[in-house]
Each structure stands twice: as C-alpha cells, then as structure tokens.
Amino acid sequence: FFALSMASSETEHNFYKTGNIGLLVGASVLQLIGFIVLLILLIVTTRTFDAGVAEVTQAQDWSCDIKWLDEVLTMSARVATLTGNVSWVARYNAHLVQLEAIFGATLDTLDAADRKAFEDRTFSAHKKLVELETLALGAVVAGRPQDGVGHMFSAQYDAQKRVYTDGLGIVDAAIDRTLAETFAFLTQLTVAIFAAMGVISPLVVLISVLAYRQQVLQARAILREKRLSEEVLFNTLPPHISMQLREASQAKGASPLEVTARVMKMCQEHAAATVCFMDMVGFTALAAALAPLQVVELLNLLFS
C-alpha cells in the first residue's frame, strides 16, 4: 500500500505504462486475502487449543477426585472397624457411588490401550478392595468389628492398595500424553500455516509466532499452577472444605462478589466451646498393634 501511494507521484505514468501497477495491486490484494485467511485459521486453532486444554483440565480434576475418594473409602472402612460405629458405613456407601461414577467418566476419555490397562490394574484392584471393605463393614453392622479389622489391615488389602495406586499413573500419563499431543498438533498446524503465509506476509508470521508461543507458555503455566494449587489446597485443608472451595471458585457465571459470598458461607461460628481432655480405653494395646502411620491416621480422623 505504501508503494501504491507512490503511484500518485511523478512516476505514475511509468507504472501504468509498464503494467507494474497491476502486479502491485494484485500483490496487495493477495496479501490482504492471505491475512484474512490466516486470521480465520488462527481463530480455529485457538478454539481447538482451548477445547484440548479444557479436556485435559477435566481429566486432571477427575484424577484428583479419584485419589481423594479412594482415601475417604479406606479411612471410613478402617475407622468403622476400629470404632464399631456403623455411621461410617453410610459415609462409605455415599462416596463409593461418587467414585464409581468418576471411574466411568474417566474410562470414556482413555484410548483402547490405556482403557484396557486401567481396567486390568486399577479397576480390577478397586473391585477387590471394595470386596474386602464390604466384608469388613458387614462385620461392623453385624456387631463384630474385630472381624473387620482383619480384612482392612490384612496383607492382601495392602497389596491391592499398591496395585490400585500404581495403576492411577496410567491416567496421569494419559493426561500428559494428551496435552503433549495437543501441543504437537497445534504446533504442526501453525507451522504449516506460517509456512504458506510467510511468503506473503513475514511480519504477520513473526507476530503470530510470538503470540502463539506466549499463549502456549501461559497455558502450560496455568495448568502447572492449577495442579500445584490443588495439591497445596488438599494437603492443607480438610477434604470437604477443599472441595467446597474449588467448587465455589469454578462456579460458571459467578461474579467475584458471589464467589466471596459462597466462601463466607463456609465459615462456622461457635458462641462457646469446651475443651475436653479424654483418654482412649485400650489405646496402648491398639497402638502396639498398629504401624505408626496407622496410629497417626486414626488420631487424625478422630480428632480433626
């Protein structure tokens, strides 16, 4: 276009005479068309990228939920057998339904190979763990919690627990692979677009590369910070508080004031409180029979 403006100068006659003005106009129109096409392709690429990131984020949320719900089921069953309190049975059953629903959703996102590996390891171990937990809780309901202790603290249960935990790595690996494939596909597509358009508009190519690179870095940083913040959140606060905070922050269409109001509703006020010093009957014998980590888990469940 700068060259077109020069055509109005004293060299206008020469441009028209030689026909170069036609080539210049054609090149300018071609560049404009190329820019529009590039813009459309970049919009499509961005939407594809956003959809891929959303899918990976959802899979990460399901992975965290599976790990958390599994610990809830284990602790509920163990505390029920150690205390004989049948109220833990209802808590166990409610969370079991949630876990199996998330299992089904997670399986639908895996490819055939990962799905088979997940079913053979994690899902198979999950079924065996549920069988042992069901036997233990049945003993609690029948008034024989000591029989349930043998199931929940057996070597068989610990072995299946290790298989289950190791199998969850399949989901994490699938998430990382999907993210890498998404980045690779978008990178290849962008390179192809830039290779075609770079002949027409090098400046557009340069700006687009920088913008795309910044977008990729920001997306990776967001995913990294999201995973780190959730790990800190679930390691710092009780599970039910962590879940409520995450749901409040992820509420669709909620304004900052609405999110703040939801968080404030979680606060609990006690007009008066009593400190109770108590002794657990038979704790010495119980502590001698359990591993140190199991004693800490028991005390954390009872007094947190």
C-alpha positions as CSV (number, residue, x, y, z in Angstrom):
1,F,0.0,0.0,0.0
2,F,2.9,2.3,0.6
3,A,4.0,1.5,-2.9
4,L,0.5,2.3,-4.2
5,S,0.7,5.7,-2.7
6,M,3.8,6.3,-4.6
7,A,1.9,5.8,-7.8
8,S,0.3,9.2,-7.5
9,S,3.7,10.8,-7.8
10,E,5.5,11.8,-10.9
11,T,6.3,8.1,-11.6
12,E,2.6,7.3,-12.1
13,H,2.9,7.3,-15.8
14,N,5.7,4.8,-15.8
15,F,3.7,2.4,-13.5
16,Y,0.7,2.5,-15.8
17,K,2.8,2.2,-18.9
18,T,4.7,-0.9,-17.9
19,G,1.8,-2.6,-16.1
20,N,3.6,-2.9,-12.8
21,I,0.8,-1.2,-11.1
22,G,-1.4,-4.2,-11.8
23,L,1.1,-6.6,-10.3
24,L,1.4,-4.3,-7.2
25,V,-2.4,-4.1,-6.8
26,G,-2.6,-7.9,-7.2
27,A,0.1,-8.5,-4.6
28,S,-1.6,-6.1,-2.2
29,V,-5.0,-7.9,-2.6
30,L,-3.3,-11.2,-2.3
31,Q,-1.6,-10.1,1.0
32,L,-5.0,-8.9,2.3
33,I,-6.7,-12.2,1.4
34,G,-3.8,-14.1,3.0
35,F,-4.1,-12.1,6.2
36,I,-7.8,-12.8,6.4
37,V,-7.3,-16.5,5.8
38,L,-4.6,-16.6,8.4
39,L,-6.8,-14.8,10.9
40,I,-9.6,-17.3,10.4
41,L,-7.2,-20.3,10.7
42,L,-5.7,-18.8,13.9
43,I,-9.2,-18.4,15.4
44,V,-10.0,-22.1,14.6
45,T,-6.6,-23.1,16.0
46,T,-7.2,-21.1,19.2
47,R,-10.6,-22.7,19.7
48,T,-9.2,-26.2,19.1
49,F,-6.4,-25.4,21.7
50,D,-9.0,-24.2,24.2
51,A,-11.0,-27.3,23.8
52,G,-8.0,-29.5,24.3
53,V,-6.9,-27.6,27.4
54,A,-10.5,-27.9,28.8
55,E,-10.5,-31.7,28.2
56,V,-7.1,-32.1,30.0
57,T,-8.2,-29.9,32.9
58,Q,-11.4,-32.0,33.3
59,A,-9.3,-35.2,33.3
60,Q,-7.0,-33.7,36.0
61,D,-10.0,-32.9,38.2
62,W,-11.2,-36.5,37.8
63,S,-7.8,-37.8,38.7
64,C,-7.6,-35.7,41.9
65,D,-11.2,-36.8,42.8
66,I,-10.4,-40.5,42.3
67,K,-7.4,-40.2,44.7
68,W,-9.3,-38.3,47.3
69,L,-12.4,-40.5,47.2
70,D,-10.2,-43.7,47.5
71,E,-8.7,-42.4,50.7
72,V,-12.1,-41.5,52.1
73,L,-13.3,-45.0,51.4
74,T,-10.3,-46.6,53.0
75,M,-10.4,-44.4,56.1
76,S,-14.1,-44.8,56.5
77,A,-13.9,-48.6,56.4
78,R,-10.9,-48.7,58.8
79,V,-12.4,-46.3,61.3
80,A,-15.7,-48.3,61.2
81,T,-13.9,-51.5,62.1
82,L,-11.7,-49.9,64.8
83,T,-14.6,-48.0,66.5
84,G,-17.6,-50.2,65.7
85,N,-19.5,-47.1,64.7
86,V,-22.0,-48.0,61.9
87,S,-22.4,-44.4,60.9
88,W,-19.2,-44.7,58.9
89,V,-21.0,-47.3,56.7
90,A,-23.4,-44.7,55.3
91,R,-20.5,-42.3,54.6
92,Y,-18.6,-45.1,52.8
93,N,-21.6,-46.0,50.6
94,A,-22.2,-42.4,49.6
95,H,-18.6,-41.8,48.5
96,L,-18.5,-45.2,46.7
97,V,-21.3,-44.1,44.4
98,Q,-19.3,-40.9,43.5
99,L,-16.1,-42.8,42.9
100,E,-17.7,-45.3,40.5
101,A,-19.4,-42.5,38.6
102,I,-16.0,-40.8,38.1
103,F,-14.4,-44.1,37.1
104,G,-16.9,-44.4,34.3
105,A,-16.3,-40.9,33.1
106,T,-12.5,-41.4,33.2
107,L,-12.7,-44.7,31.2
108,D,-14.6,-42.9,28.4
109,T,-11.7,-40.4,28.0
110,L,-9.0,-43.1,27.6
111,D,-8.0,-44.8,24.4
112,A,-8.3,-48.6,23.9
113,A,-4.8,-49.4,25.2
114,D,-5.0,-47.2,28.3
115,R,-8.5,-48.3,29.0
116,K,-7.6,-51.9,29.0
117,A,-4.5,-51.3,31.2
118,F,-6.6,-49.2,33.6
119,E,-9.3,-51.9,33.8
120,D,-6.8,-54.7,34.3
121,R,-4.9,-52.9,37.1
122,T,-6.7,-50.0,38.8
123,F,-10.3,-51.0,38.2
124,S,-9.6,-54.7,39.0
125,A,-7.8,-53.7,42.2
126,H,-10.7,-51.4,43.0
127,K,-13.2,-54.2,42.8
128,K,-11.1,-56.4,45.1
129,L,-10.7,-53.6,47.6
130,V,-14.4,-53.0,47.6
131,E,-15.0,-56.7,48.3
132,L,-12.7,-56.6,51.3
133,E,-14.2,-53.3,52.5
134,T,-17.7,-54.7,52.1
135,L,-16.8,-57.7,54.2
136,A,-15.3,-55.5,56.9
137,L,-18.3,-53.2,57.0
138,G,-20.7,-56.2,57.1
139,A,-18.9,-57.4,60.2
140,V,-19.3,-53.9,61.8
141,V,-23.1,-54.0,61.1
142,A,-23.3,-57.5,62.5
143,G,-21.6,-56.3,65.7
144,R,-18.3,-58.0,65.1
145,P,-16.0,-55.1,64.2
146,Q,-12.9,-57.1,65.3
147,D,-13.5,-59.4,62.3
148,G,-13.5,-56.4,60.0
149,V,-10.1,-55.3,61.3
150,G,-8.6,-58.5,59.9
151,H,-9.8,-57.6,56.4
152,M,-8.9,-53.9,56.5
153,F,-5.4,-54.3,57.8
154,S,-4.5,-57.5,56.0
155,A,-1.5,-58.0,53.7
156,Q,-4.0,-58.8,50.9
157,Y,-5.6,-55.4,51.3
158,D,-2.3,-53.5,51.3
159,A,-1.1,-55.4,48.2
160,Q,-4.3,-54.4,46.3
161,K,-3.9,-50.9,47.5
162,R,-0.4,-50.7,46.0
163,V,-1.7,-52.1,42.7
164,Y,-4.5,-49.6,42.7
165,T,-2.2,-46.6,43.4
166,D,0.3,-47.7,40.8
167,G,-2.5,-48.0,38.2
168,L,-3.6,-44.4,38.7
169,G,-0.3,-43.4,37.0
170,I,-2.0,-44.6,33.7
171,V,-4.5,-41.8,34.0
172,D,-1.7,-39.2,34.7
173,A,0.4,-40.5,31.8
174,A,-2.6,-40.3,29.5
175,I,-3.3,-36.7,30.6
176,D,0.3,-35.7,29.9
177,R,0.3,-37.5,26.6
178,T,-2.9,-35.9,25.5
179,L,-1.5,-32.5,26.5
180,A,1.7,-33.1,24.6
181,E,-0.2,-34.4,21.5
182,T,-2.5,-31.3,21.6
183,F,0.5,-29.0,21.7
184,A,2.3,-31.0,19.0
185,F,-0.8,-31.0,16.7
186,L,-1.3,-27.3,17.1
187,T,2.4,-26.6,16.6
188,Q,2.5,-28.5,13.4
189,L,-0.7,-26.9,12.2
190,T,0.6,-23.4,13.0
191,V,4.0,-24.2,11.3
192,A,2.1,-25.3,8.2
193,I,0.0,-22.1,8.2
194,F,3.0,-19.9,8.7
195,A,5.0,-21.7,6.0
196,A,2.2,-20.9,3.5
197,M,1.6,-17.4,4.6
198,G,5.2,-16.5,5.4
199,V,5.9,-15.9,1.7
200,I,3.1,-13.3,1.6
201,S,3.5,-11.6,4.9
202,P,6.6,-12.2,7.0
203,L,5.6,-9.6,9.5
204,V,2.3,-11.4,10.2
205,V,4.1,-14.6,10.7
206,L,6.5,-13.1,13.2
207,I,3.8,-11.5,15.3
208,S,1.7,-14.7,15.2
209,V,4.6,-16.9,16.2
210,L,5.3,-14.7,19.2
211,A,1.6,-14.6,20.2
212,Y,1.2,-18.3,19.8
213,R,4.4,-19.0,21.8
214,Q,3.2,-16.7,24.6
215,Q,-0.2,-18.5,24.6
216,V,1.4,-21.9,24.9
217,L,3.6,-20.8,27.7
218,Q,0.7,-19.2,29.6
219,A,-1.4,-22.3,29.1
220,R,1.3,-24.5,30.5
221,A,1.9,-22.1,33.4
222,I,-1.8,-22.1,34.2
223,L,-2.0,-25.9,34.2
224,R,1.1,-26.1,36.3
225,E,-0.1,-23.6,38.8
226,K,-3.6,-25.2,38.9
227,R,-2.1,-28.6,39.7
228,L,0.2,-27.1,42.3
229,S,-2.6,-25.0,44.0
230,E,-4.9,-28.1,44.2
231,E,-2.1,-30.2,45.7
232,V,-1.5,-27.4,48.3
233,L,-5.2,-27.0,48.9
234,F,-5.9,-30.7,49.5
235,N,-2.8,-31.1,51.7
236,T,-3.6,-28.1,53.9
237,L,-7.4,-28.1,54.5
238,P,-9.8,-30.9,55.3
239,P,-11.1,-32.7,52.1
240,H,-14.7,-31.4,52.3
241,I,-13.5,-27.8,52.8
242,S,-11.1,-28.1,49.8
243,M,-13.9,-29.5,47.6
244,Q,-16.2,-26.6,48.6
245,L,-13.6,-24.0,47.9
246,R,-12.8,-25.5,44.5
247,E,-16.5,-25.7,43.5
248,A,-17.0,-22.1,44.6
249,S,-14.1,-20.8,42.6
250,Q,-15.1,-22.8,39.5
251,A,-18.8,-21.8,39.5
252,K,-19.8,-20.8,36.0
253,G,-21.1,-17.2,35.6
254,A,-20.5,-16.3,39.2
255,S,-19.1,-12.8,39.9
256,P,-16.2,-12.2,42.3
257,L,-18.8,-11.0,44.9
258,E,-20.8,-14.1,44.5
259,V,-17.8,-16.3,44.9
260,T,-16.7,-14.4,48.0
261,A,-20.2,-14.8,49.4
262,R,-20.1,-18.6,48.9
263,V,-16.8,-18.8,50.6
264,M,-18.0,-16.8,53.5
265,K,-20.9,-19.2,54.0
266,M,-18.4,-22.0,54.7
267,C,-17.2,-20.1,57.8
268,Q,-18.6,-21.5,61.0
269,E,-19.0,-19.5,64.2
270,H,-19.3,-21.1,67.7
271,A,-20.5,-18.9,70.5
272,A,-19.0,-21.1,73.1
273,A,-16.6,-24.0,73.1
274,T,-15.5,-26.7,75.5
275,V,-12.1,-28.3,75.7
276,C,-12.3,-32.0,76.5
277,F,-9.4,-34.0,77.8
278,M,-10.0,-37.6,77.3
279,D,-8.3,-41.0,77.4
280,M,-8.9,-43.7,74.8
281,V,-9.6,-47.1,76.5
282,G,-7.2,-49.7,75.2
283,F,-5.2,-47.2,73.2
284,T,-1.9,-48.6,74.4
285,A,-2.7,-52.1,73.1
286,L,-4.2,-50.6,69.9
287,A,-1.1,-48.5,69.3
288,A,1.2,-51.5,69.8
289,A,-0.7,-53.5,67.2
290,L,-0.7,-50.8,64.5
291,A,2.0,-49.2,62.5
292,P,3.0,-45.6,63.4
293,L,1.4,-44.2,60.3
294,Q,-1.9,-46.0,61.0
295,V,-1.9,-44.6,64.5
296,V,-1.5,-41.1,63.2
297,E,-4.2,-41.6,60.6
298,L,-6.6,-42.9,63.3
299,L,-5.9,-39.9,65.6
300,N,-6.3,-37.5,62.7
301,L,-9.7,-39.0,61.8
302,L,-10.9,-39.0,65.4
303,F,-9.8,-35.5,66.5
304,S,-9.5,-33.4,63.3
